[in-house]
C-alpha cells in the first residue's frame, strides 16, 4: 500500500539569528505524522529553539496531537524553547479541550514566535 505522504509537507528553515521553523502544510494524521516526527528529530534546535508553524495545516487527528506533544517533550529534554504558530480557531479549540493550551506557547505567526523565542 502506498502511503499518502503528499497530504503533508514539512518545510524547514531557520531565522538568521534565531530558531528553526518547521512549516507544516496539509493533513497531520496517522498516515503523515511520521514526516513531522522525523523533521523534529533531524532539526538541531537545542541552541535556538523551534517554531512549528501550523498555519498551513488543514487537519489534525489524535496522532498529530501526539506528534506535537512528543516535539514538546524533546524540547523540554533539550532545554530548548518551543512555540506553535498559526494555530487556527478550530484546532485551538481542540488544544483547549484537552488542556494543551496550558502546555504549549502559541503565537499568531512564525515571525512572532521567533521574536518571542529570541527573548
N, C-alpha and C positions, 0 to 999 in steps of 0.2 A: 504494500500500500504506500502510495506517495503522500508525504506529509505536506500540508498546505502552508509551507513557510512563506509564501508570497503574501499571506494575510497579515504579516507583521514585518516591519523593518525596524532595525535599531541602528541609528547612526551615531557615531562617537565623534566628539570634537572637544577642544579644550579652549577655555578662555586664556588669553596670553599670560595673565598674572593671576590666574585663579583656578577654579575647579574644572574637572572633566564634566562633560554633559553627555548624557545618553538620551537621544531623541527617539521616542517610541511612537510609531505610527501604525495604526491598524488594530487588529484584534489580539489582545493579550489573554490567552486561554490555555487549556491543557494541550493543545496542539502546538502552540508557538512559544509558550513560556520559557522553554529551554534556550531560545535565542537571547532573551534578556538576561537569563541566568548566566549564560556564557559571557555575554558582554560585561556584566558586573564583575565576574571572576577575572576577566582579562584586562580590566581597566585599572591602571595603577593610581588609585585616588587617595592613598594613605596620607600624603602630604597636604594636598589642597582641597580634598573633599570631592563630593559627587552630587550632581544635579541630575535627576531623572525627569525629563521633560515629557509629560503625558498629554500635551495639548493636541497631539495627532492621534491619540488612542480613541478608537471608536467603540470598543467593547472590552470588558474585563470580567472574567469569572473568578471563582474562588482560587483557582490555580494561579491566576495572575496576581491576586492579593498575596498569596503565599510567596511568590517570587519577590514581590516588593518587601515583604517582611524579612525575607532572607537577605536582601540587599541591606536593609536596616541593621540586621544582626551583624553582617560583615563589617559595615561601617563602625558600629559600636566596638567590635573586637579590635579594629584598627585604630580606634580613637579618632576617626575622621568624621567630619560633618557630612550629613546627607540631607538634601532638600528635594521635595517633589514640586514640580512646577506645572502649571497649565491644567490642573485637575478640573474637569467640567462639573457642573452643578449636580447632575445625576450621580456621577461617580463619587463626588464629595459626600453625598447623602449616604452612600454605602459605607464610606470610611467612618462617618459619624455613627451610624447604626451599630457597627461592630467595635467602636471605641478607638479606631486607629487615628482619629483626629487628635487624640491625646498623645500619640506616639510620633507621628511624622510632623515635620515642619513644612508647611505649604506656602507657595509663592505664586503670584499671578503669572509670571513669565520666567524663563530660564535666566534672563539678564538680572531680574530682581533677586532670584535665588543666588546667583553667582556673587552679586554685590553683598548680600547678606552673609554668605559663607566666608567672604574675604575679611569680614569683620568690620 
